[in-house]
Amino acid sequence: MHLYLQTPPGPGAPRYCRIALEQDLLGGWTLYRESGIEGGRATLKREVYLDRDAALAAFESARDAQIKRGFKVMITQGIENAHG
């Protein structure tokens, strides 16, 4: 599952946030959170979860936190199967 969020257009370069949840070969889940300014530096954080439900809850929490900060969802991939 991948989400790409961006701040609305305004003065200066827009900020972005990419949130991705991927399963590894051993059955664990990794949550990636990348954020920064378009065309500038970025920060990448990684969290590992053993349980899919905990990983999905963290994904949704990260998404909700960014939306509360004013980010808008621009691109989604794999979200429709989130609870399947």
DSSP file (Angstrom, degrees, kcal/mol; ACC not computed):
  #  RESIDUE AA STRUCTURE BP1 BP2  ACC     N-H-->O    O-->H-N    N-H-->O    O-->H-N    TCO  KAPPA ALPHA  PHI   PSI    X-CA   Y-CA   Z-CA
    1    1 A M              0   0    0      0, 0.0    20,-2.7     0, 0.0     2,-0.4   0.000 360.0 360.0 360.0 136.6    0.0    0.0    0.0
    2    2 A H  E     -AB  20  77A   0     75,-2.6    75,-2.2    18,-0.2     2,-0.4  -0.994 360.0-173.9-136.6 141.5    1.3    3.4   -0.9
    3    3 A L  E     -AB  19  76A   0     16,-2.6    16,-2.2    -2,-0.4     2,-0.5  -0.994   6.5-163.6-130.8 140.4    0.0    6.9   -0.3
    4    4 A Y  E     -AB  18  75A   0     71,-2.4    70,-3.2    -2,-0.4    71,-1.7  -0.988  14.9-178.0-124.0 121.1    1.4   10.2   -1.7
    5    5 A L  E     -AB  17  73A   0     12,-3.3    12,-2.4    -2,-0.5     2,-0.3  -0.871   2.3-176.8-119.3 151.5    0.2   13.3    0.1
    6    6 A Q  E     -AB  16  72A   0     66,-2.3    66,-2.9    -2,-0.3    10,-0.2  -0.991  28.6-110.1-146.3 150.7    1.1   17.0   -0.7
    7    7 A T        -     0   0    0      8,-2.3    64,-0.1    -2,-0.3     3,-0.1  -0.483  49.1 -93.7 -75.2 153.0    0.3   20.4    0.7
    8    8 A P        -     0   0    0      0, 0.0     7,-0.2     0, 0.0    -1,-0.1  -0.264  56.0 -80.8 -62.3 154.4   -2.0   22.6   -1.3
    9    9 A P  S    S+     0   0    0      0, 0.0     4,-0.1     0, 0.0     3,-0.0  -0.243  73.3 127.8 -56.9 143.6   -0.3   25.1   -3.7
   10   10 A G        -     0   0    0      2,-0.4     2,-0.1    -3,-0.1    -3,-0.0  -0.911  61.3 -29.8-171.5-166.1    1.0   28.2   -2.1
   11   11 A P  S    S+     0   0    0      0, 0.0     2,-0.0     0, 0.0     0, 0.0  -0.438 108.6   7.3 -67.6 139.1    4.1   30.3   -1.8
   12   12 A G  S    S-     0   0    0     -2,-0.1    -2,-0.4     2,-0.0     0, 0.0  -0.146 110.9 -33.7  82.8 178.4    7.3   28.3   -2.1
   13   13 A A        -     0   0    0      1,-0.1     2,-0.1    -4,-0.1    26,-0.0  -0.484  69.8-109.8 -73.5 140.7    7.8   24.7   -3.0
   14   14 A P        -     0   0    0      0, 0.0    24,-2.7     0, 0.0     2,-0.3  -0.383  26.4-127.3 -70.8 149.5    5.1   22.3   -1.9
   15   15 A R  E     - C   0  37A   0     22,-0.2    -8,-2.3    -7,-0.2     2,-0.3  -0.657  27.5-165.1 -91.2 152.5    5.8   19.8    0.9
   16   16 A Y  E     -AC   6  36A   0     20,-2.6    20,-1.8    -2,-0.3     2,-0.3  -0.912  14.4-162.3-136.0 163.6    5.1   16.1    0.4
   17   17 A C  E     -AC   5  35A   0    -12,-2.4   -12,-3.3    -2,-0.3     2,-0.5  -0.966   4.0-165.2-146.2 129.2    4.7   12.9    2.4
   18   18 A R  E     -AC   4  34A   0     16,-3.2    16,-2.9    -2,-0.3     2,-0.5  -0.976   6.9-172.3-116.7 126.9    4.9    9.3    1.0
   19   19 A I  E     +AC   3  33A   0    -16,-2.2   -16,-2.6    -2,-0.5     2,-0.4  -0.978   8.0 176.5-120.5 127.6    3.6    6.5    3.3
   20   20 A A  E     -AC   2  32A   0     12,-2.5    12,-3.0    -2,-0.5     2,-0.5  -0.989  17.1-163.3-135.1 141.8    4.2    2.9    2.2
   21   21 A L  E     + C   0  31A   0    -20,-2.7     2,-0.4    -2,-0.4    10,-0.2  -0.988  20.1 173.3-124.8 120.5    3.4   -0.4    3.9
   22   22 A E  E     - C   0  30A   0      8,-2.4     8,-3.0    -2,-0.5     2,-0.4  -0.966  27.8-130.7-132.2 144.2    5.1   -3.5    2.5
   23   23 A Q  E     - C   0  29A   0     -2,-0.4     6,-0.2     6,-0.2     2,-0.1  -0.757  24.8-143.2 -91.3 137.7    5.4   -7.1    3.6
   24   24 A D    >   -     0   0    0      4,-2.5     3,-1.3    -2,-0.4    -1,-0.0  -0.348  30.5 -96.1 -92.0 179.3    8.8   -8.6    3.8
   25   25 A L  T 3  S+     0   0    0      1,-0.3    -1,-0.1     2,-0.1    -2,-0.0   0.687 121.1  55.5 -70.2 -18.9    9.8  -12.2    2.9
   26   26 A L  T 3  S-     0   0    0      2,-0.0    -1,-0.3     0, 0.0     3,-0.1   0.371 121.8 -99.8 -96.8   4.4    9.6  -13.4    6.5
   27   27 A G  S <  S+     0   0    0     -3,-1.3    -2,-0.1     1,-0.3    25,-0.1   0.413  83.1 125.0  94.8  -1.8    6.0  -12.3    7.0
   28   28 A G        -     0   0    0     23,-0.0    -4,-2.5    -5,-0.0     2,-0.4  -0.315  54.2-127.9 -82.1 172.6    6.8   -9.0    8.9
   29   29 A W  E     -CD  23  49A   0     20,-3.4    20,-3.5    -6,-0.2     2,-0.5  -0.972  13.3-158.1-126.4 138.4    5.6   -5.6    7.8
   30   30 A T  E     -CD  22  48A   0     -8,-3.0    -8,-2.4    -2,-0.4     2,-0.6  -0.972   3.6-156.7-120.4 129.2    7.6   -2.4    7.2
   31   31 A L  E     -CD  21  47A   0     16,-3.2    16,-2.2    -2,-0.5     2,-0.4  -0.919  10.9-165.3-104.1 121.0    6.1    1.1    7.3
   32   32 A Y  E     -CD  20  46A   0    -12,-3.0   -12,-2.5    -2,-0.6     2,-0.5  -0.905   6.0-173.7-107.7 133.8    8.1    3.7    5.4
   33   33 A R  E     +CD  19  45A   0     12,-2.6    12,-2.5    -2,-0.4     2,-0.4  -0.962   6.0 177.7-128.3 114.2    7.4    7.4    5.9
   34   34 A E  E     +CD  18  44A   0    -16,-2.9   -16,-3.2    -2,-0.5     2,-0.3  -0.948   7.3 166.5-115.8 134.6    9.2    9.8    3.6
   35   35 A S  E     +CD  17  43A   0      8,-2.2     8,-3.0    -2,-0.4     2,-0.3  -0.989  12.7 106.9-146.6 155.1    8.7   13.6    3.9
   36   36 A G  E     -CD  16  42A   0    -20,-1.8   -20,-2.6    -2,-0.3     2,-0.4  -0.983  63.0 -53.0 170.4-162.9   10.3   16.7    2.6
   37   37 A I  E >   -C   15   0A   0      4,-1.3     3,-2.8    -2,-0.3   -22,-0.2  -0.892  61.2 -98.8-107.0 135.0   10.1   19.6    0.2
   38   38 A E  T 3  S+     0   0    0    -24,-2.7     3,-0.1    -2,-0.4   -25,-0.1  -0.292 111.4   9.1 -53.2 126.7    9.6   18.9   -3.6
   39   39 A G  T 3  S+     0   0    0      1,-0.3    -1,-0.3   -26,-0.0     2,-0.1   0.522 122.9  78.4  80.0   5.8   13.0   19.2   -5.2
   40   40 A G  S <  S-     0   0    0     -3,-2.8    -1,-0.3     1,-0.2     2,-0.0  -0.398  90.1 -40.3-125.7-158.7   14.8   19.4   -1.8
   41   41 A R        -     0   0    0     -2,-0.1    -4,-1.3    -3,-0.1     2,-0.3  -0.293  51.8-158.8 -70.1 154.3   15.9   17.2    1.0
   42   42 A A  E     -D   36   0A   0     -6,-0.2     2,-0.4    -3,-0.1    -6,-0.2  -0.942  10.6-141.4-133.6 156.2   13.8   14.4    2.3
   43   43 A T  E     -D   35   0A   0     -8,-3.0    -8,-2.2    -2,-0.3     2,-0.5  -0.967  14.6-162.5-116.6 133.5   13.6   12.4    5.6
   44   44 A L  E     -D   34   0A   0     -2,-0.4     2,-0.4   -10,-0.2   -10,-0.2  -0.974   7.3-176.6-120.4 126.2   12.9    8.7    5.5
   45   45 A K  E     -D   33   0A   0    -12,-2.5   -12,-2.6    -2,-0.5     2,-0.4  -0.936   5.9-162.8-119.8 144.9   11.8    6.8    8.6
   46   46 A R  E     -D   32   0A   0     -2,-0.4     2,-0.4   -14,-0.2   -14,-0.2  -0.992   7.0-176.6-132.4 134.5   11.2    3.0    8.8
   47   47 A E  E     -D   31   0A   0    -16,-2.2   -16,-3.2    -2,-0.4     2,-0.4  -0.993  14.2-147.4-129.6 137.9    9.2    1.0   11.4
   48   48 A V  E     -D   30   0A   0     -2,-0.4     2,-0.4   -18,-0.2   -18,-0.2  -0.885  14.3-174.5-109.6 135.8    9.0   -2.8   11.5
   49   49 A Y  E     -D   29   0A   0    -20,-3.5   -20,-3.4    -2,-0.4     3,-0.0  -0.965  21.3-159.2-127.5 143.5    5.9   -4.7   12.7
   50   50 A L  S    S+     0   0    0     -2,-0.4     2,-0.4   -22,-0.2    -1,-0.1   0.726  80.6  62.4 -88.7 -25.1    5.4   -8.4   13.2
   51   51 A D  S  > S-     0   0    0      1,-0.1     4,-2.0   -22,-0.1     5,-0.2  -0.872  71.2-145.8-109.3 132.0    1.6   -8.2   13.1
   52   52 A R  H  > S+     0   0    0     -2,-0.4     4,-2.7     1,-0.2     5,-0.2   0.884 100.4  54.0 -62.3 -40.4   -0.4   -7.0   10.0
   53   53 A D  H  > S+     0   0    0      1,-0.2     4,-2.2     2,-0.2    -1,-0.2   0.904 109.5  46.9 -63.9 -41.3   -3.1   -5.4   12.1
   54   54 A A  H  > S+     0   0    0      2,-0.2     4,-2.1     1,-0.2    -1,-0.2   0.897 113.3  49.5 -66.1 -39.9   -0.6   -3.3   14.1
   55   55 A A  H  X S+     0   0    0     -4,-2.0     4,-2.3     2,-0.2    -2,-0.2   0.909 111.5  48.5 -65.3 -42.4    1.2   -2.3   10.9
   56   56 A L  H  X S+     0   0    0     -4,-2.7     4,-2.5     2,-0.2    -2,-0.2   0.883 110.1  51.8 -65.8 -39.0   -2.1   -1.3    9.3
   57   57 A A  H  X S+     0   0    0     -4,-2.2     4,-2.2    -5,-0.2    -1,-0.2   0.900 110.7  48.2 -63.7 -40.4   -3.1    0.7   12.4
   58   58 A A  H  X S+     0   0    0     -4,-2.1     4,-2.5     2,-0.2    -2,-0.2   0.890 110.6  52.0 -66.5 -39.5    0.2    2.6   12.2
   59   59 A F  H  X S+     0   0    0     -4,-2.3     4,-2.3     2,-0.2    -2,-0.2   0.938 112.4  44.9 -59.7 -49.0   -0.3    3.2    8.5
   60   60 A E  H  X S+     0   0    0     -4,-2.5     4,-2.6     1,-0.2    -2,-0.2   0.863 112.3  51.9 -65.8 -36.6   -3.7    4.7    9.1
   61   61 A S  H  X S+     0   0    0     -4,-2.2     4,-2.2     2,-0.2    -1,-0.2   0.911 110.3  48.3 -65.6 -43.0   -2.5    6.7   12.0
   62   62 A A  H  X S+     0   0    0     -4,-2.5     4,-1.8     2,-0.2    -2,-0.2   0.907 112.8  49.2 -63.4 -42.0    0.4    8.2   10.0
   63   63 A R  H  X S+     0   0    0     -4,-2.3     4,-2.2     1,-0.2    -2,-0.2   0.942 111.7  48.0 -61.7 -49.0   -2.1    9.0    7.2
   64   64 A D  H  X S+     0   0    0     -4,-2.6     4,-2.2     1,-0.2    -2,-0.2   0.871 108.6  54.5 -62.4 -38.1   -4.6   10.7    9.5
   65   65 A A  H  X S+     0   0    0     -4,-2.2     4,-1.1     1,-0.2    -1,-0.2   0.899 110.1  46.4 -63.3 -40.6   -1.8   12.8   11.2
   66   66 A Q  H  <>S+     0   0    0     -4,-1.8     5,-2.2     2,-0.2    -2,-0.2   0.880 110.3  52.5 -70.6 -37.3   -0.7   14.2    7.8
   67   67 A I  H ><5S+     0   0    0     -4,-2.2     3,-1.6     1,-0.2    -2,-0.2   0.897 106.8  53.3 -64.7 -39.3   -4.3   15.0    6.8
   68   68 A K  H 3<5S+     0   0    0     -4,-2.2    -1,-0.2     1,-0.3    -2,-0.2   0.799 103.3  58.7 -64.4 -27.9   -4.8   16.9   10.0
   69   69 A R  T 3<5S-     0   0    0     -4,-1.1    -1,-0.3    -3,-0.2    -2,-0.2   0.438 129.3 -95.8 -81.6   0.6   -1.6   18.9    9.2
   70   70 A G  T < 5S+     0   0    0     -3,-1.6    -3,-0.2     1,-0.3     2,-0.2   0.488  76.2 143.4 102.0   3.8   -3.3   20.0    5.9
   71   71 A F      < -     0   0    0     -5,-2.2     2,-0.4   -64,-0.1    -1,-0.3  -0.492  38.2-145.1 -76.3 148.2   -1.9   17.5    3.4
   72   72 A K  E     -B    6   0A   0    -66,-2.9   -66,-2.3    -2,-0.2     2,-0.4  -0.922  19.7-113.8-114.0 140.0   -4.1   16.2    0.6
   73   73 A V  E     +B    5   0A   0     -2,-0.4   -68,-0.2   -68,-0.2     3,-0.1  -0.600  39.8 167.4 -72.8 123.9   -4.0   12.7   -0.7
   74   74 A M  E     +     0   0A   0    -70,-3.2     2,-0.4    -2,-0.4   -69,-0.2   0.787  62.5  19.5-105.0 -42.1   -2.8   12.8   -4.3
   75   75 A I  E     -B    4   0A   0    -71,-1.7   -71,-2.4     2,-0.0     2,-0.4  -0.997  59.7-175.5-136.3 134.6   -2.0    9.2   -5.2
   76   76 A T  E     -B    3   0A   0     -2,-0.4     2,-0.3   -73,-0.2   -73,-0.2  -0.971   1.9-179.4-126.4 146.6   -3.1    5.9   -3.7
   77   77 A Q  E     -B    2   0A   0    -75,-2.2   -75,-2.6    -2,-0.4    -2,-0.0  -0.944  69.9  -1.1-146.3 123.2   -2.1    2.4   -4.6
   78   78 A G  S >  S+     0   0    0     -2,-0.3     3,-0.6   -77,-0.2   -75,-0.1   0.555  87.9 120.5  81.0   8.1   -3.3   -0.8   -3.0
   79   79 A I  G >   +     0   0    0      1,-0.2     3,-2.0   -77,-0.2     4,-0.2   0.821  60.9  67.7 -76.2 -31.0   -5.6    0.9   -0.5
   80   80 A E  G 3  S+     0   0    0      1,-0.3     3,-0.3     2,-0.1    -1,-0.2   0.737 102.3  48.3 -63.5 -20.8   -8.8   -0.8   -1.7
   81   81 A N  G X  S+     0   0    0     -3,-0.6     3,-1.6     1,-0.2    -1,-0.3   0.122  75.5 119.8-101.2  19.1   -7.5   -4.1   -0.4
   82   82 A A  T <  S+     0   0    0     -3,-2.0    -1,-0.2     1,-0.3    -2,-0.1   0.793  83.2  31.0 -59.6 -31.9   -6.4   -2.8    3.0
   83   83 A H  T 3         0   0    0     -3,-0.3    -1,-0.3    -4,-0.2    -2,-0.1   0.220 360.0 360.0-112.4  14.8   -8.7   -5.1    5.0
   84   84 A G    <         0   0    0     -3,-1.6    -1,-0.2     0, 0.0    -2,-0.1   0.442 360.0 360.0 -88.6 360.0   -8.7   -8.1    2.7
